Amino acid sequence: MPFADPSPRLVDTTMLYAPRGGGVKRYLTAKRAWLAKARPGVRHTLVAPGPRDFHDGHGRVSIYAAPLPFGDGYRWPLSKATWMERLIRQNPSIIEAGDPYTPGLAAQKAGARLGVPVVGFCHTDLGALAALMIGDWAEKPVRRRWAAIYRDFDQAVAPSRFVADRLIESGVTSAIALPLGVDTDLFHPGQADREAVRRELGLGPGHRLLVFAGRPAREKRIDVLVDAVERLGEPYVLVLVGAGEAAAPSDRVVAAPYQTDPARLARILASCDAFVHANDAEPFGLVVLEAMACGLPVVGVDAGGVAESVDEAVGQLAPRSDGPALAEAIAALFERDMVEVGRAARRRTEARHGWAGVFEQLAAIYARLTGDAAFVTPPAGLPRSSR
C-alpha cells in the first residue's frame, strides 16, 4: 500500500498569472518561497493557465487556456469542470483562489466536493473595473455578482482596507484586510545605478526621472501620467517600464521593456527620482511598495489602495486622477527634501511590509479554517520567521 503523506497541501489557483504578470504573480512567488523556507512541512501547488497542460513535478501545474486578445499574456479558462477536476486531483487540504472567474468558481466546487475550505483572495474590484471598461451602468450588477461569489468562500481576504470595505458594503461581512508585503532585501536603495540607467535610457544627469512600472492596461491611467509630465515640461521625464505601449507619443516619455527579473526592475526603480501612480481605484498597488523599498517618494491619488500606503511622510497625494492635479502634486513633492522623503519611504516598508509578517497572518487563517497546526507551527529546530 503506498505511503500517504500526512502533511497538509495548500493549492493556489488563479487566472491572474502570466509571463508578464504583476502583483498577483509576485505575491504567489513570494508565498511559495516563504512556505519552502518557513513551513517546509506544508506542501504547495500552484494551478494556473498556460499554453498546454503540464505538471513540472515540483508543485507547478498549468492547464491549457486560450490567450486573451490584447491580454498581455493572460489566458481565459473556459471549463469549470476541467479546472475543478484538476484541483481535486491535487488532493488539497485548503484552496486559495485568486480570482472570481473560472478558477475561483471551480475552486469553490472542488472545495465542496472534497469538504475542504476555500479562501477567496480578492485582488480585483470588479465593479470599479466594469465601470471603467464598460460604463457606469455596469458597476452595480457586476458588483452584486462579485459579492455573491465572495460570500460563497469560507473566507474572503483583500489586499487593502479599501477593497475589504467594498466587500463588506456589498454583503461579504467577514472580509479581512491583509495588506501585501515586499522583499526589502531585493528592492533596496543599494540597487541604484543612476548614471548607467540614465545613459541606457538616453537621459542626462539634469533630468528628473518619474517612473511607473506595470501593465499597459486602461485602469492604470497612463494617459493621466503622460498629461502630467507634459504639463510639467523640462526637466521632467516619465519612464514607463512595461507600460509604454499604452502611452501617446511624447518627447517627455521614455519606454522601457517589461522586466522579467525583479532585480532588474529594482535597479531601474532605485535609479529614478520618484514613482508616480494615477489609478484612483487600485486594489493595493504592490509596485508602490517596491518603489518605496527602493527609497523612492511616491506621487499617487488620494483614493483606493494606494492611499493606504502613501501619505505626506513618504510622498504626495493628488486629490483626483487628472493631469493638472497630478502635475501639481509632483511639483510640490520636488519642492521638499526628496532624500529625506525617500528615506522615510524605505523605513516604512521595512517596519510595516515585510512578507514574513503577511504570510504568518495568512498561515493563521489557513490553520483556523483547516484545524491543522502545521500551518502555524514551524518544524522543530526552525525558528518562527520574523516580521
N, C-alpha and C positions, 0 to 999 in steps of 0.2 A: 504494500500500500504506500503511495507516495507521501512524502512528508508535507504536512500542511503548515505553512509559515504563519504563526500566530500574530505576528506584528501587524499593526494597522496599516491600511493603504489609503492615502489621500489621492483622489483623482481630480485634477483641474481640467476644465474644458471650456472652450470659448472659440468663437469665430474671429475675435478681435486679436488675432495673432498672425502676423505676416512677416515676410522677409524685411520689409521696411516698417514694421510695427513700431508704435510709440510707447506710451506709458504702460499700457496693459502688458505688453511683451516684457518690458523691463521689470515690472512688478513680479511677473511669473518667474523670470530668470533669477531674480534676487531671492524669491521664496525658495526655489529649488536648491539654490546654493546654500541658503541658511539651513534648510532641513538636513541636507547632507552633512553639514558641519555640526549643528546643534542638536538635531534629533535623528541620528543615523538609524534609530530603531523604527522610524516611520518611513514606509515605502511611499514613493511619489511617482505618479504617472501624469503626463500631460497629453490630452487628446485635443487635437486642433486640425483645421482643414489643411489640405496640401494638394499637390499636383497628382498624387497617387496614393493608394492605400499602402501604408508602410509602418513597420514597428522596428525600431533600432535595437531592441533587446535591452535597452537601458532606461526604459520609462518614458520614451517619446513615441507617440502613436499619431499618425496622420491618416485622415480619411479623405478620399478624393472629393473635391468640391470645385465647381466651375468658378473661374475668376470673375470678379465683378468688373463690368466695363468701367473704365476710368476709376477703378477702385484701389489703385496704388498698391497692388499685390494682395489685397484682401479677397477672400473667396466666400461664396454663399452656399452653405449646405442646404439641401432641399428635403432630404428624407429624415424625419424624426425617428422613424422605426429603425433605420440603419444605424443612426447615431446612438439610439438607446441600446441596441443590441451590442454595439462595440463597447459602450460604457459598462454594461452588465458583465461583459467578458473580462473586464479588469478586476472584478471582484472587490469593489471599493468598500471601505469602512465608512467613508464620507465622501461626498462630491461637492466641489465648489464650481459653480457656473459663473462665468464672467460676462454673460450677456443674456438678454431675454429673447433671443432669436432661436433658431433650430437647436443649437447645442444646449441652451438653457432649458428649453421646453423638454428636450429629450432627457436631460439630467433629472428633471422632476419625475418623469415617467420611470426612469431607471431606479431612482430612489424609492418610489412607491412599490415597484416590482420586488426590489431586494429588501425593503424595510430598513433602509439606511437614510440618515439625514442628508439634506442638500442645502448648501449655503448659496445664496444669490449675491454676488458682489456686483453692485450697480455702478459700473464705470461710465454710464451714459445717461443723460437726462433726455429721454426720447421725446418728451413733449416739447422742450425747447428746440431740439434738433428739427422736429417736424415743422414747427412754426417758421424756422429759418429756411428750410429747404422747400416746403410746400406752401405755407401761408399760415396766418394767424388762426384761420378757421380750423386747421388740423390739430392744434395743440390740445384742446380738451379731449376729443375722442382718443387720440394717441396716448395721452397721459392716463386716461381711465384704463386702457388696455395694459399699459406699462405697470400701473399699480396693481392690477388684478394678478398679473404674473408674479410680481414680487411678494404679494400676500401668500402665494402658494409655496414659497420657500420656507424651510424650517427656520432660517434666519436671514434677514436682509442686512447687508453691510454696505456702507457707502464710503467713498474716499474723502468726504468733506461733510461739514455740518450743513452746508448749502444743499447738497443732494439728499442727505438724510432728512432734512426738514421738508423737502419736496415730497419724499416718500411718505413721511408721517402725515403731511397735509392731505395726501391722496388716499389715506387709509391704511398705510403699512405702518401701524403704530409701534411695532417693535424694532424698527430700523435703527441700526447702530452706526455712528460716525467713527471711522477709523482712518485718520489721515495717513497717507503713504510716507515712505521714507526715501533715503538717498544714500548711496555709497560715498561717504565723505572721504574715504581714502583715495578712491578713483577720481571723483570730482573734487578738485583741490586747487587752490591758487597756484600751487607749485607746478601745475601743468602748463602754465603760461609760457608762450614762446612768441612774444609780441612782435618783435622785429621780423622774424621769419614768416609768421602768419600774415602780417601786413604785406610783406613782399610777395607772398604767394597769391594774395588777393589783388595785387596791383595797386595797393594803397600806401600812403606815406605816413610818417610819424605825426603829422599835424591833424589827421582825420580823427573825428570822434566816432568810434565804431559802436553802433547799436546792433544787436544780434537777436534773431529769432530762429529757433530750430523746431521743426515739426513737419507734419504732412501738409501738402498743398490743398487743404480742404476748405470749403467755403466758410465753415464755422470758425476757422482760425482768424478770419477778418484781416487777411493780408492786405487788402485794399486800404484799410484804415492805417496800417503801418506805413505803406507807401505814401499815402496822402500826408501823414505827419512829417516824414523825413523830407518830402518835397517842400512843405511849408517852412521847415527849419533852414533848409539850404546849407551852404558851407558853414562849418567843416564836417557836418554830419553825414554819415553813410550808413545805410541799412544792409546788414549781411544776413541773407536768408539761407539757412542751412536746411536743405531738403525741400524747401517750400518755394523756390524761385520760380517754378513754372506757373504758380498762381498769381504772380505779380505782373502788373502792367510795366511796359518798358520805361526805364527811368535811369538817368545818369547818376542818381543817388543810391541805386540799388546794385548790390553785388550778389550773385547767386553762387552758392557753394553746394556741392553734391551732398546727398544724404550720407551720413556716416554710419556704416555698419559696426564699426569698432567704437565702443563708448569712450575709450581713451583718446581717440582722435577728436571726438566731439568735445570732450573735456578740454583738450588743447585749444580748440577754437574758442570755446566759451571763455576760458580763463584769459585769453589774449585780447578780448574785446573790452569795451568800457562800461556797457550797461545792457541788460536784457530787456526786451520790450515784448509785450503781450497784449493783444487787443480784444480777445474773446471775452465778452461780458457774461457768458453762460458756461464757462469752463467748469467741468465737474471737479477737477482738482488742479491739474497742471503740474505733472511731475517734473517736467523740464525746467519749471521755475525754481524748484528746489535744487536741481542740478546746477543751474546758473548761480544761485545763492551760495551753494557749497564751493563754487569756484571763486567766490569773492566778488561777485557782480551785484551791484544795486539793480533793482527791478522796477520798471515802469509798467503798471497794469491798470486795469479798470476796477473801480470800487464796486464790484458785483461779482457773483459767482464764487467758485472755489479759490481763485487766485487771491481774492481779498482776505481770505483767511490766513494766507501765508505772508502777505506783503502789507506793511504799513509804513509810516514815515521813518521809522527806525531803520528800515532796510531798503527803502526805495521811495517811490512816489506813485500815488493813485490818481487817475483821471476820473472825473465824475461821470463820464459816459464814454462810449466807444465810438468816437469820431475823430477825424484828423485834427481839427483845431484843438480839441481838449487834450488829445494825446501829445501833440506838439508842445502845448503849454506845460504839461507835466514833465516832459523830457527836459525842456529848457530850465524849469525850476530845479530839477534834480542836479543839473550841471552847475548850478549856482552854489551848490552845497559842497561840503568836504567829501568828495567821491571816495577817497581812500577809506575814510572812517565809516561811511555808509556800507561800503563793500565788506569791511571787516565785521561790521555788525551782522550783515547777511550771513557771513561764514559762521560766526558764533551761534547764530540762531539755528542753523541746520545741525550743527554739532550737538546743541543742547536738546533739540526737540525732535529731530527727524532721523535718527539712526534706524536702520532697517531692523536691527535686533529687537528693539522695543515694539515695533509694529508687529513683528511675527510672533513675539511672545504673547501679545494680546490676541492675535488671531488663533494661535495654538490653544489658548484658553477657551475660545469659542468652540473649537473642534472637540476639545475634551469634554466640555459641558454637554454638547449635543450627542456625542458617542458614548460617554461614560468611560472612556479609555484614558487612563492617566499617562499613557506613553506620549501623548501629545504635549504634556507639560512637564514631564519628568525626564531630564537627560539621563542617558545610561550612566551607570556607576563609573566614577572617575572623570566624568566630563562636567566641567563647571557650567552653571547656568549662564547663558550669554548675557553680556552686559548691555545696558541700554545706551 
